[in-house]
Amino acid sequence: MASVTFEHVTKRFGSVTAVDDVNLEISDGEFLCFVGPSGCGKTTCLRMVAGLEEITEGQLYIGEKFANYIPSKDRGIAMVFQSYALFPHMTVEANVSFGLKIKKVPQVERREKIDWALSLVDLEGLEERYPRELSGGQRQRVALARALVLSPDVLLLDEPLSNLDAKLRLKMRTELKRIHKTIEATVIYVTHDQVEAMTLSDRIAIINEGRLMQAGAPLKVYARPNNKFVAGFIGSPPINFLEADLEERDGKLFVVTPDFALGLPEDKAAKAKAWSGGLEVVLGTRPQDIYETAHAPAMPWRDNAIQATVDVMEPLGDAVVATVIVGQQVLQITLPSETEAQLDQPIDLLVNLDHVHLFDPETEEAIL
């Protein structure tokens, strides 16, 4: 195992900056996900760790070694590509053993490693099949086994589940967590699927336009986003953003939109007052933090009620995602499956004030 450290790492392709001054330390044995929209630079970060892209500026360390100029074969890494990159003319066993043969691993040891890897990914008995004779999930597991037999210090996974159907993706997520627990290697995983990142990783690193927006434990990033981009990218359904103003009424600070006002609790009001950016803010409320009054838990606040009209309802089985209209504004909320809400009918809502977010409309940085 080995840690991976980015120190002011930048990658340019001509005049285009794909990765911009990234600083990040990935601990020994950690499972970290790079997540962000397509084209944001997350795969480029992975390819620089693999040695497939040269670093324009900055330093990369794998373990204690300065790795900028270490050849890929000597970095102690293995990579699973989005396209699997299996040799179509080779059997499963030949694909898995290819790297071991290149490294001239003795045959007896090679046999042990192949058997161990195929057992780990549940491919025993399929050694003589060719890739064309396998399902998408089986091909994915072959690519994973081919990487695992090399006993890498760092395992790199580039959107390995993107070609699978939804049910198989869920199964493979579980398998990847089990495999990481077994091999205890450092894993760097690239995905654009924030649900995948949240469920798999010890930490997530959110990238946008080549810049590292925030890195941290999934639930901490969800609860305390650094900026509007992170808040909007992490969470499903996505957070609601509304233009608002700060206004003091009878000694209490309110967040006021054109159609409703929310009274901030004292701790949040103190942070908002300490902010020196003015009175205009962006209010963020997650759908899970807006409750139907009839099914809301006990709340210690007043001034957190909203009257709305139900516009769209999307039943999910265990919950219902509803789009509601508040005056001229649109909100998404999450309702329990036993909700009595009906289309085009009014609905009374309560907001969990402990979980509201405010952002600077200019810089988009979090105020609270």
N, C-alpha and C positions, 0 to 999 in steps of 0.2 A: 504494500500500500504506500501511497505518497500523497502529500498535499500538493495543491496547485495554486500558484499566486500570480495574479496580474498586477503589475506596477506601471501605471500610466501607459497602458498598451493602446496603441493606435494602429489602424490598418487603413491605408488609402489605395484605391485603384484609380490611378491618374488623378483627376481633380475631385473624385468622389471619395468622401470619408465614410467608410463602412463601419468602422469601430472607432469611437472617439474617447480617448483618455480613460480607459476602464481600469479601475482599481478594485480588486476583489481577491479575497483569500478563501480557498476551498480546503476545508480541513481533511486530514487523513481519515479515510473511511466514510466520508460524508456523501450523501446523495443530494446533489444540487441540480436544479432545473433552470436552464435559461429559457425564459418565456417572453414572448412579445409578438407583435404582428409580423406578417410576412415581409421580408426585406429589411428587418430592423438591425441585423448584424449578429444574431445569435449563432447561426451556423458558422459564420466567419470566425467567431471566438473559438468554437469547437475545432475548426480546421487549423487554427494557429496552435492550439494545444497539441494537435496531432502532428504538426510539422508539415502540413499540406499547404499552408500559406505562410509567407514570410511576414514578420512583424515590421511595420514601418518605423514605429517609435515605441520606446518602453522596454520593459523587461518581463520575461516569463520565467518562472521557476517551477520545476517539478521536483518535489521533495526539497532538498537543499541545493539542487543543481540549477545553475543558470542555463536555460534550455533554448534560448533563441536560435542557436546554431547547431544544436544536437540533431542528427538525422532521425527521421521518424522511427527507423528500426531499432534505435538505441534509447528511445524515450521510455520504454516500459509501458506503452499504451496499446490498447486494442480498440478498434472502432467498428460500430455497426451502422451501416449506411441506410438511408431512407429507402433506397431501391433494392436492399438486401445484397446486391452485387455477388450472387452465387455463380459459380461456374456451371453452365447448363449441361456440359458434357461429362461432369463428374457426379458420382453418387454422393449421398449424404455423408458417408464416411470419408470419402476423398476430399470433399469440401472442408469438413471439420479438421482433417489432419494436414491440410495443405501448409498452414503456417508452421506446424511442428516439423514437417519435412524440410522446409526452407531453413529452419534453425538447426537442422541435423540432430533432432532429439532421437535417442536410441529407440528402437522398435518396441521393446517391452514397456518402456516408460510412455511411449506414444499411445500404445494400446490402452494403458491404464487411464491416461488423460481423456482419450476419446470416449471410453465407456463411462467415465465419471461425468463428462459434459453432457452426453446424450441422455444419461439418467436424470441429470439435473433439469433438463428442459423437456423431459417426458417424450423422447424420441426413440426409445429402445425398440428394436425390431424393424426400424425403417432404414437401416444402414445402407442397403443396396438400392434404395429408390433414387431416382433422379429428381431434380427440382420440378420438372414439368408434371411429375406424378404426385406432388404434394399440394396441400391447400395453402392459402396465404399465411395462415397462422403457423403451419408447420415450416414453411420456408423462412418465416421470421425467426423461428426457434433454431433453425439450422445456422442462420447468420449469427445468432447470439452464442450458440455453442462453439462456433468457429473462433469467436473472440475469447470466450471463457477458457478454452484449452490452453491459451497462451499465458494464463495466470498473470494478467496485467496488473500493474500497480494502479493504473487509471483506466477505467472503461468509459468510452465515449459513445453515446447513443444519439444519432441524428434523426429525430422524428421517426423512430422505428415502428410505430403503430399506426401511422397515418394511412396506410393502404388497407387496413383491416376494417371489417364491419363493426358496428357499435357493440354487439354482444362479445365478439372476440377481443376487441380492444379492452373491455372491462376485465375479461379473463386474463389477458396478458399483463395488465397493470398489476393484478394480484401476483402473477408469476414473477414479475420483475422485482417486486418488493421481497418476495420469498428468496429469490436468487441473491439479491443484495445482502440479505441477512445471512445467507450461507457463505458467500465468498468474502464479505467484509472489505471489498475493494472500494476505492474512491470512484464514484460514478458521476459523470457530467452528462446530463440529458437535455436535449433540445426539443422544444415543442412550441406550437402556437396555441395549443389547447390549455387554457388556464385551469380547467377542471382536472385534467391529467397532471399538470404541474402541482396543484394543491394536494392531490391525493397521494402522489408518489414520493415527494421530496422531503428531506429534512429542512432544506431552505430553498427558496426560489429567488432568482435574480431577474428582475424585470428590465428589459431593454427596449428602448424606443429611439429610432433614428441614430443608432450606433452608440447611444449614451446609456450608461447604467442608471436607471431611475431609482431603484431601491433593491436591497437584498435583505432577506430575513426569513424567519419561520413563517410558513404559509398563513397561519391564523393571526400572527402579529401584523403581517403586511395587510391582511384583510381588514383588521380592526383599526390600524393606525397607518393609513397610506401617507406617503410623503408629499404627494401632489395629486392633482386632478387626474392625470393620465393613469397612474397606478390605481386610484379608486375606481375609475371607469373600466379598466381592463380586468381587474380581479373581482370576481363575484358574478353569480348567475342566479336570477336575471340581473342585468347590470344596474348600477346605482342610478338614482334619479338626480339630475342636476337642474337647479332652478336659480334664476337671477333673483337677488334679494338685497335688502338694506338692513343695516343695524339701526335700531331705534330704541331709545330709552323711554319707558312709560312708567310713571309712578315709582321710580327707583329701580325698575327691573328692565333688563336688556332683552329685547325681542329681535328675532330674525323675521323680517316682514317681506312677504311677497305680495303681488297685486291681489291675491285672493284669500290668503290666510296668514296668520302670524303665529310663531312659536316662541314661547318664553324660555330663554336659556337657563339651565341650572347655574348655581353660583360659580362652580369651578370653571365651567365653560364660558360663562360671562366674563370672568376675570381674564381668561386668555384672550377673548375677543377684544376686551378693552385695552389690553396691553399691546395689541397689534396696532401698528401705526400707519396702516395703508388706506384709511378712509372709512366711509360708511358702506360702500358697495361691496357685496360679497357674492360668492356662489355657494348656495346651499346644496349639500349632498345628503340624501336619505336613501338607504337601501330598502328594497321591497320587503325584506324580511323584518324590518324594524317599523313597519307601518301595519297596525293591527285593526281588524274589524272590531268595533267597540264591543259587540256581543260576545266575542271570543278573546278579548284582550286579557293578559295577565294584570294583576294589581300593579298600579303605577303610582309613585309618590308625587306626581306633578299635576299642576293645572296648566292651562294655556297650551295644550298639546293636541287639541281636537281639530279635525278637518271634516267638512261635509263635501261629499263628492257624488258623482253619478257613474255607475258601472257602464263601460263602453264595450269591452271585450273580455271574455272569460276563456281561459285555456286550462282545462282539467288535466292534471298529471297523475292522478291516482291518489297519492298521499297528500296532495296540495292542489290549489288552483292559483294560477298566475292570472291576475286581472289587471286590465288597463282601465283606469278611472279618469274622469274629467273633473277638474277643480277650477271652475270659472273658465279661463282660457288656457289653463295649464293641464298637461297630461302627466300622470304618474303611473308607474307599475307597482303593484303590491302583491304580496303572497298571502293567500287566504287558506284556512284549513279546509280539508275535504268536506267537512260537515257544514260549510257555510250556507247561509240562507240568502246570500246575495243573488240578485237577478239582473239580467241585462236591462239597461235603460232605466233602472230604478235607483233612487238615492241610497247612499251608504254612509254610515258614520264611522270615522276612523280616529285612531289615536296613534301618535308618534312616540317612539321610545327616544326621549330626549338625551339619554346617556350616549346614544350612538349616532347622533347627527354630526355631520362634518361641515366645516366652512373652508372655502378656498379663496385665495387672492385672485380676483378676476384678471389681473394683469400678468403676474408671474405664474399663476396656477399652483403655487406652493400651498401646502396645508396651513391653515390658521389654527384649527383644532379638529 
